Amino acid sequence: MPYIDNIIFLIILAGGIGYFAFNLRKTVRNIKLGRPYDRTDRKNERWKNVLLKAFGQKKMFKRPVPALLHLAVYLGFIIINIEVVEIVIDGLFGTHRVLKFTGGFYNFLIASFEILALLVIIAVGLFWIRRNVIKLWRFHMPEMKGWPKKDANYILYFEFVLMIAFLLMNAADYKLQLLKHEHYYDENYGITGSFPVSGLLTNLLPENPEALIILERGAWWFHIAGILIFLNYLYISKHYHILLAFPNTFYAKLPPLGKWDNLESVKKQVEMMMDPGADPYAVPEEDEEPERFGAKDIFDLKWINILNAYTCTECGRCTDVCPANSTGKKLSPRKIMMDVRDRTEEIGKIIDKKGSFEDDGKSLFDYISKEEIWACTTCNACVEECPVENDPMDVIIQLRQYLVLEESAAPAELNLMFTNVENNGAPWQYSQADRLNWIDE
């Protein structure tokens, strides 16, 4: 059958994209487990956020060296995959370098792709050294043991091997063109493409055209299959951020970052207390569940908190600047994000298995300890540092609100302050009548 390769390619392509779409829908469903929250104001600022911080990676450049390496990987991996458009067309219709009609521009593109591929290989190698040889401490904290550590290395291996396959494919293709082999060489166009990197490999390749075709086809299939595998690997990886960073930066909290949201449930209680005509014994309507103060589990968080968790790059910059962590306390803002994601995934699997969520007797407090929650100084350093605009502090505040307002489980020092505010109208342990005595002293 002359078109068997095209049919196989279509099946693999449809399967890879279809499975990714299936998993993406589950991610969207999981994010929507959080409560509704409006983040659509100040749209101009939000689009600016996307351009500068997702596309431009502005916040990465607070640390220039890793930022430049990351930019090389980011641009290389994204721009090189523009060639995937051509690969898809060639795979579906059996053509060879179908975009070659663009002439000099096509040569420029292929040359640019190859240079970027080389930069990706170099950057990935340096990233691997930073993680596994130099062993930067933020990549070896307790929450990074096991799967997170393996995942980070798997991604580097993926990117390295895909770039090697890309260059091998081009090298074999280029040599077949030099040999003027049918299907690869077109008399009307001559040598198609410019190969400044893979061209250096041609002397290492066999002279036999059949062996070259096997090498070129093998690298071609490996490259496209690898991209589809990598696409579906994103669902279980921290590398999901290459897609989710764009909506995450759009819906990020805008300045002033230190402004907290009033709890609607508390606001309603205060409004009722201030309303002389309100019925203090009024109960919610039969279908209306009373609102929870703060957050106990995923369903109580804002949906944006869950999107933040899925977008977390696990880079550890938030933990690196956290003053509580720096003084030896247990809090790691990165772990907070990872815990929210893990709990969300746990609930998602229950829904997948049973069709709806059934209480498993767990909550976020099975992942995040009270010691972590109360160690936070609410300084906003983690929010300021995060390259994808995550807000671990918002999760911490909501968990605190639950502990204080629902469980009355604040630390003793805070309970004393609350009592003083209630009795004396101030956090100090003396009456309002004595508040100005310091003037006489």
Secondary structure, DSSP 8 states (H G I E B T S, - for coil): -TTHHHHHHHHHHHHHHHHHHHHHHHHHHHHTTSB-----S-HHHHHHHIIIIIIS-GGGGGSHHHHHHHHHHHHHHHHHTTHHHHHHHHHHH--SSGGGGGTHHHHHHHHHHHHHHHHHHHHHHHHHHHHHTS--GGGSSGGGTTHHHHHHHHHHHHHHHHHHHHHHHHHHHHHHHHTT-TTT-BTTTBS-S--TTGGGGGGGS-S-HHHHHHHHHHHHHHHHHHHHHHHHHGGGSGGGHHHHHHHHHHTS--S-TT-----HHHHHHHHHHH-TT--TT----TT-----SS-SSGGGSBHHHHHHHHH-----HHHHH-HHHHTT-S--HHHHHHHHHHHHHHHHHHHHHHSS----S--GGGTS-HHHHHH-----HHHHH-TT---HHHHHHHHHHHHHHTS----HHHHHHHHHHHHHSSSSSS-GGGTTHHHH-
